[in-house]
Amino acid sequence: MTHNEIAKIIVDTAFHIHKTIGPGLLESVYHEILMYELEKKGLTVQKEVPIPVIWNDKTLELGCRADLIVEDKIIVEIKSVEKTNPVHQKQLLPYLKIADKRLGLLINFGGSLIKDGICRVVNQLRE
């Protein structure tokens, strides 16, 4: 499956979850439900994946973690806030770079419209 095909499944699933239970729950609830639903669809999902920073020849374990990595291709960062802050988007690109991934999705379940809470971030994606 391509990055874009996987991303479509993730976004469609997020829409379904938001439509069903709406905004206002803790981030951890959406995190677990999204993971469960994606796995039901046959996708491989890793949660809370450590992302080490490699500086010169030294690997630094600095506490960077991806909320979800789907099919070892897409980093999904989940929020549940009224409105995301620009720093949330800025955080995703370095994660993509240091994890050597090409596509990231920032999904905010906290807003009244989920379509306003989905942001796609790319790192040299060629599809």
Order of alpha helices (4+ residues) and beta strands (2+ residues): alpha-alpha-beta-beta-beta-beta-beta-alpha-beta-beta
